[in-house]
Amino acid sequence: MAIQKVQEFLEFTIFYQSNGASKIQLETDFPSGALAIRLPVASPSSSGIALPTTAGLRGTFTIPLIGVEGTEYKFTISPGAATQLRIFSATVKLRMIGVYLDGSLTVPETWVSGPVALGA
């Protein structure tokens, strides 16, 4: 695997309209290296986080993503059997936190800084 920058996820916000139950699920590739379920953050399970009904009105729902990191991610939103769900927008707030190196490879990854002039 090539060296990749890792993101720390801060929150996911969705602006939507729903008349019934829906679930939101997040998968990231850290720490396992393969996409895996990360929500709910406190105890990962396949159920995800429930998206509240808006009773025909438009609503906003924000999920804090404390402690979730990754280089790849995938959100899945699944409406219930009789639910009509309209998504108007969704945003993910994240920040770059650095580079992870994999020393377990046959040829371990290394990081070398560029030349730095003294007093610069």
C-alpha positions in Angstrom: 0.0 0.0 0.0 1.3 3.4 -0.9 1.7 6.0 1.8 -1.6 7.8 2.2 -2.7 10.8 4.3 -5.2 9.9 7.0 -8.3 12.0 7.9 -10.0 12.3 11.2 -13.7 12.6 10.8 -15.5 15.2 12.9 -19.2 15.1 12.0 -21.7 14.1 9.3 -24.7 16.4 8.7 -27.7 15.5 6.5 -30.5 17.8 5.4 -33.5 15.6 4.5 -37.2 14.8 4.5 -38.5 11.5 5.8 -41.9 10.0 6.7 -40.5 6.9 8.5 -37.5 5.1 9.9 -34.1 5.1 8.2 -30.5 4.1 9.2 -27.1 5.7 8.5 -24.0 3.6 8.5 -20.3 4.5 8.0 -17.5 2.3 6.9 -13.8 3.4 7.0 -10.5 1.5 6.4 -8.9 2.3 9.7 -7.6 0.6 11.8 -8.1 -2.7 9.9 -6.9 -1.6 6.4 -10.2 -2.7 4.9 -13.6 -1.0 4.9 -15.4 -2.0 8.1 -18.5 -0.7 10.0 -17.8 2.2 12.4 -21.2 3.4 13.6 -22.4 3.6 16.2 -19.0 4.9 17.4 -19.4 3.7 21.0 -20.0 0.0 20.0 -19.8 -0.9 16.3 -22.8 -2.9 15.0 -24.5 -3.4 11.7 -27.6 -1.6 12.8 -26.2 2.0 12.3 -27.7 5.1 13.7 -31.4 5.8 13.4 -32.4 8.8 11.3 -35.4 10.4 12.9 -38.6 11.0 10.9 -39.3 14.6 9.9 -43.1 14.1 9.7 -43.2 15.6 6.2 -41.0 18.6 7.0 -37.4 19.1 6.1 -34.9 18.5 8.9 -31.2 18.5 9.7 -29.5 15.7 11.6 -25.8 15.7 12.7 -23.8 12.8 13.9 -20.5 13.4 15.8 -17.8 11.1 14.6 -15.4 11.2 17.5 -12.4 8.8 17.1 -13.2 7.7 13.5 -10.2 7.8 11.1 -9.5 6.6 7.6 -8.1 7.1 4.2 -11.3 5.8 2.5 -14.9 6.0 3.7 -18.4 5.1 2.6 -21.8 6.3 4.0 -24.9 4.1 3.5 -28.4 5.5 4.2 -31.1 2.8 4.2 -34.8 3.8 4.4 -37.3 1.4 6.0 -39.7 -0.7 3.9 -42.5 1.9 3.7 -40.3 5.0 4.2 -40.0 7.8 1.6 -36.6 9.6 2.1 -35.5 12.7 0.2 -31.9 13.8 0.7 -31.3 17.4 -0.1 -27.7 17.7 1.0 -25.1 15.9 3.1 -21.7 17.1 4.4 -18.8 15.5 6.1 -16.4 17.6 8.2 -12.9 16.1 8.5 -9.3 17.1 8.9 -6.0 15.8 7.8 -4.0 14.4 10.7 -0.9 13.0 9.1 0.7 10.0 7.5 0.7 6.4 8.7 3.5 4.1 7.7 3.2 0.3 7.4 6.3 -1.4 8.8 4.8 -4.9 8.3 5.3 -4.9 4.6 8.0 -7.0 2.9 9.7 -3.7 2.1 8.6 -1.4 5.0 7.4 2.1 4.1 9.7 4.9 5.2 9.3 8.6 5.3 12.2 11.0 4.7 12.0 14.7 5.1 13.3 16.9 2.3 16.5 19.0 2.9 15.9 21.8 5.4 18.2 24.8 5.5 19.4 25.8 9.0 17.9 29.1 10.2 15.0 28.8 7.6 
